[in-house]
């Protein structure tokens, strides 16, 4: 089984990413279950604006990401919280994924069917549940199955504050929730692999 983590931080590599650090807890648990996990930092790629899977112009890296999405049974979208909302990078990723709504497999199923998805959020301001709701709702619209409690987050309340990598407070809960998230994603992905959803009725 394969998993793809799309880290939607605004920080380019090799800058440390708080969001990727928390997502690493989920990655570690998935790998314990034998899942092959790949992490992609979207901001490092040239992802043009648009709502198509094909390249918008020369150099557009989205088709590469799209291929990785179709190769993975588990997707984790990880985003920081900015102004109480998902990052602009997360929004662009979701907009490009919008094209998957009209894509089907050889059996007429939407290509996101029989794949599961979850969300990781960091930020030093309140709004994590809003970000989780926005991203989870979009992924469900596209056709992903979002299991119960398929998310984790970290923040220390409203207003400015320390970053996840700089403060140990709150980590124990976030890590425990992240491990539960990974277990739920793996469990539901395994169930769908054993008994996949059929194409929607006409």
Buried (B, 14 or more C-beta within 10 A) or exposed (E): BBBBBBBBBBBEEEEEBBBBBBBBBBBBBBEEBEBBBEBBBBBBBEBBEBBBBEBBEEEBBBBEBBEBBBEBBBBBBBBBBBEEBBBEBBBBBBBBBBBBBEBBEEEEBBBBBBBBBBBBBBBBBBBBEBBBEBBBEBBEBBBBBBBEEBBBBBBBEEEEBEBBEEBEEBBEEBBEBBBBBBBBBBEBBBBBEEEEEEEEEE
